[in-house]
């Protein structure tokens, strides 16, 4: 038995019940990284547990990979990949560009995914039939837009600080060629790319749960998402997503230079 959109909606609703009441109310933050800052909140943990409980009850034979709790059955044919609050820094600072990411993989391939933004009421979902949006703008199928090359592209990344020293010159080479460069929207940037508002997202140091749910949303909308070496992106790491083949190829050449 496989999940359907209704089940994804149930998972997102369960997470929303834990995250939204904690947004913009002043919350306790725990730093997970000694010598740095990697925040986690009570909302992260509660939302992931809510999602896990529903999955375990409905699909006990499936594996679960999540950010905040112990992984289960990573070698199983069907695997859920969860990030309860992608963009915790945005969450704790009141910026509504975080999202709940719920991905589903079969045999290591991302085939279904949802990004839910509870505060704005926007939800992006993809399965084998396409990529879809629901929210204040109504309900509609979404697709990436045509973009002839970097000189016409809008480019997003979460922060220039995410790149290692040897990656920064390659990031800069792309940045210097685009029409518009913007920062700071985490998973929301990938959703905007799938919806045809953004042409390019490049990041590094991603975990599988940072990207798994977004892969089908991008691909089913007509976009391309790979690692910097052109491989499959399910494992995270260095990620490039583009709305058009032309932008992907031009940016990838600079990243590989």
C-alpha positions as CSV (number, residue, x, y, z in Angstrom):
1,X,0.0,0.0,0.0
2,X,1.3,3.4,-1.0
3,X,0.4,6.9,0.4
4,X,-1.8,9.4,-1.3
5,X,-2.1,13.1,-1.2
6,X,-4.8,12.9,1.5
7,X,-2.3,11.1,3.8
8,X,0.3,13.8,3.1
9,X,-2.2,16.4,4.0
10,X,-2.9,14.6,7.3
11,X,0.8,14.6,8.1
12,X,1.2,18.3,7.3
13,X,-1.8,19.1,9.4
14,X,-0.4,17.1,12.4
15,X,2.9,19.0,12.1
16,X,1.1,22.3,11.7
17,X,-0.8,21.8,15.0
18,X,2.6,21.6,16.7
19,X,4.5,24.4,14.8
20,X,2.1,27.2,14.2
21,X,1.1,27.8,17.8
22,X,4.8,28.1,18.7
23,X,5.6,30.6,15.9
24,X,6.2,34.3,16.9
25,X,5.4,33.6,20.5
26,X,8.9,33.6,22.1
27,X,10.2,30.0,22.3
28,X,13.0,28.2,24.0
29,X,15.8,27.3,21.6
30,X,18.5,24.6,22.1
31,X,21.8,24.8,20.3
32,X,22.9,21.4,18.9
33,X,26.3,22.5,17.7
34,X,29.2,23.0,20.1
35,X,31.3,26.0,18.9
36,X,28.6,27.1,16.5
37,X,24.8,27.6,16.2
38,X,22.5,24.8,15.1
39,X,19.2,25.6,16.7
40,X,16.3,23.2,17.5
41,X,13.0,24.0,19.2
42,X,10.3,22.1,21.0
43,X,8.2,22.6,17.8
44,X,10.8,20.7,15.7
45,X,10.7,17.7,18.0
46,X,6.9,17.7,18.6
47,X,6.1,18.1,14.9
48,X,8.4,15.3,13.8
49,X,6.9,13.0,16.5
50,X,3.4,13.8,15.3
51,X,4.3,12.9,11.7
52,X,6.1,9.7,12.8
53,X,3.2,8.5,14.9
54,X,0.8,8.7,11.9
55,X,3.3,7.0,9.6
56,X,4.0,4.2,12.0
57,X,0.3,3.6,12.5
58,X,-0.5,3.5,8.8
59,X,2.7,2.1,7.3
60,X,4.5,0.2,9.9
61,X,6.6,-1.6,7.2
62,X,8.1,1.7,6.0
63,X,11.4,3.3,7.1
64,X,11.7,6.8,8.5
65,X,14.6,9.2,8.3
66,X,14.1,12.4,10.3
67,X,16.2,15.2,11.7
68,X,15.2,15.1,15.3
69,X,14.5,11.5,16.3
70,X,16.1,8.1,15.7
71,X,16.1,6.7,12.2
72,X,14.2,3.5,11.5
73,X,14.6,1.0,8.6
74,X,16.8,3.0,6.3
75,X,17.3,0.0,4.1
76,X,13.6,-0.6,3.5
77,X,12.2,-0.2,0.0
78,X,9.9,2.6,1.2
79,X,11.3,5.4,3.2
80,X,9.9,8.6,4.6
81,X,12.3,11.5,4.9
82,X,11.1,14.3,7.3
83,X,12.3,17.8,8.3
84,X,9.7,19.1,10.7
85,X,10.9,22.7,10.5
86,X,13.3,23.4,7.6
87,X,14.6,26.9,8.3
88,X,14.7,26.9,12.1
89,X,16.6,30.1,12.1
90,X,13.8,31.8,10.1
91,X,11.3,30.2,12.5
92,X,12.9,31.5,15.7
93,X,13.3,35.0,14.2
94,X,9.7,35.3,13.0
95,X,10.3,35.0,9.3
96,X,7.6,32.9,7.5
97,X,10.0,31.2,5.0
98,X,10.4,28.0,7.0
99,X,8.5,24.9,6.1
100,X,7.6,21.3,7.0
101,X,9.2,18.9,4.5
102,X,7.7,15.4,4.0
103,X,9.3,13.2,1.4
104,X,8.6,9.7,0.3
105,X,11.2,7.5,-1.5
106,X,10.9,4.1,-3.2
107,X,14.1,2.1,-3.7
108,X,16.2,5.2,-3.0
109,X,14.4,7.5,-5.4
110,X,12.3,10.5,-4.2
111,X,8.9,10.0,-5.8
112,X,6.5,12.1,-3.6
113,X,7.0,15.2,-1.6
114,X,5.2,18.0,0.3
115,X,6.4,21.4,1.6
116,X,3.9,23.0,3.9
117,X,4.2,26.6,5.1
118,X,1.6,26.9,7.9
119,X,1.7,30.7,8.5
120,X,1.1,31.7,4.9
121,X,-1.2,28.7,4.3
122,X,0.7,27.5,1.3
123,X,1.3,23.9,0.4
124,X,3.3,22.4,-2.4
125,X,2.9,18.8,-3.3
126,X,4.1,16.4,-6.0
127,X,3.5,12.8,-7.0
128,X,3.7,10.9,-10.3
129,X,0.9,13.0,-11.8
130,X,2.6,16.4,-11.4
131,X,3.5,19.3,-9.1
132,X,0.7,21.3,-7.4
133,X,0.2,24.4,-5.2
134,X,-2.7,25.2,-2.9
135,X,-3.0,28.4,-0.8
136,X,-4.1,32.0,-1.0
137,X,-3.6,31.9,-4.8
138,X,-6.0,29.0,-5.1
139,X,-5.2,25.5,-6.2
140,X,-3.2,24.9,-9.4
141,X,-0.7,22.8,-11.2
142,X,2.7,24.5,-11.2
143,X,5.6,24.5,-13.6
144,X,9.0,26.1,-13.8
145,X,9.6,28.9,-16.3
146,X,11.7,29.1,-19.3
147,X,15.0,31.0,-18.8
148,X,17.6,31.2,-21.5
149,X,20.7,31.5,-19.3
150,X,22.3,33.0,-16.2
151,X,22.1,36.5,-17.4
152,X,18.3,36.4,-17.1
153,X,18.2,34.3,-14.0
154,X,17.0,35.0,-10.4
155,X,19.3,33.1,-8.0
156,X,18.6,32.1,-4.4
157,X,20.7,30.6,-1.7
158,X,20.1,30.5,2.1
159,X,23.4,32.3,2.9
160,X,26.8,32.8,1.4
161,X,28.2,31.5,4.7
162,X,27.0,27.9,4.0
163,X,29.8,27.5,1.4
164,X,33.2,26.1,2.3
165,X,36.3,28.1,1.4
166,X,37.0,26.0,-1.8
167,X,33.3,26.4,-2.8
168,X,33.1,30.2,-2.4
169,X,34.9,31.1,-5.7
170,X,32.6,28.8,-7.6
171,X,29.5,30.2,-6.0
172,X,30.8,33.7,-6.7
173,X,31.3,32.8,-10.4
174,X,27.6,32.0,-10.7
175,X,26.5,34.9,-8.6
176,X,28.4,37.4,-10.7
177,X,26.5,36.3,-13.8
178,X,22.9,36.3,-12.7
179,X,20.3,39.1,-13.1
180,X,19.3,39.0,-9.4
181,X,20.7,37.4,-6.3
182,X,18.7,36.9,-3.1
183,X,19.3,35.2,0.2
184,X,17.7,33.6,3.2
185,X,14.6,31.6,2.3
186,X,15.6,28.0,2.9
187,X,13.1,25.4,1.5
188,X,10.8,28.2,0.3
189,X,13.3,29.1,-2.5
190,X,12.9,25.6,-4.0
191,X,9.1,25.9,-4.0
192,X,9.3,29.2,-5.7
193,X,11.6,27.7,-8.3
194,X,9.0,24.9,-9.0
195,X,6.3,27.6,-9.2
196,X,8.2,29.6,-11.8
197,X,9.3,32.6,-9.8
198,X,12.9,31.7,-9.3
199,X,15.4,30.2,-11.8
200,X,18.2,28.8,-9.7
201,X,19.0,27.6,-6.2
202,X,22.5,26.5,-5.2
203,X,23.4,25.3,-1.7
204,X,26.0,23.1,0.1
205,X,26.1,21.0,3.2
206,X,22.5,19.8,2.9
207,X,21.3,16.7,4.7
208,X,19.0,14.2,3.0
209,X,16.0,15.6,4.9
210,X,16.7,19.1,3.6
211,X,16.1,18.2,0.0
212,X,14.2,14.9,-0.3
213,X,10.7,16.3,-0.2
214,X,11.6,19.0,-2.7
215,X,13.1,16.8,-5.4
216,X,9.7,15.6,-6.8
217,X,8.2,19.0,-6.5
218,X,10.9,20.5,-8.7
219,X,11.2,17.6,-11.1
220,X,7.4,17.2,-11.6
221,X,7.3,20.9,-12.3
222,X,9.8,20.5,-15.1
223,X,12.9,21.5,-13.2
224,X,16.3,19.9,-12.7
225,X,17.9,19.1,-9.3
226,X,21.3,17.4,-9.0
227,X,24.5,17.5,-7.0
228,X,27.3,19.7,-8.2
229,X,28.8,16.7,-10.0
230,X,25.5,16.0,-11.8
231,X,24.4,13.1,-9.7
232,X,21.2,12.3,-8.0
233,X,20.4,14.6,-5.1
234,X,18.7,12.3,-2.6
235,X,21.8,12.1,-0.4
236,X,22.1,15.9,0.0
237,X,25.5,17.6,0.1
238,X,26.2,20.1,-2.7
239,X,22.9,20.8,-4.5
240,X,21.9,22.8,-7.6
241,X,18.3,23.2,-8.7
242,X,17.3,25.0,-11.9
243,X,14.0,25.7,-13.6
244,X,15.5,25.2,-17.1
245,X,18.1,22.9,-18.7
246,X,20.0,25.9,-20.0
247,X,20.4,27.5,-16.6
248,X,21.4,24.2,-15.0
249,X,24.0,23.5,-17.6
250,X,25.6,26.9,-17.5
251,X,25.7,27.1,-13.7
252,X,26.9,23.5,-13.4
253,X,29.9,24.2,-15.7
254,X,30.9,27.1,-13.4
255,X,30.5,25.0,-10.2
256,X,32.7,22.3,-11.8
257,X,35.4,24.6,-13.0
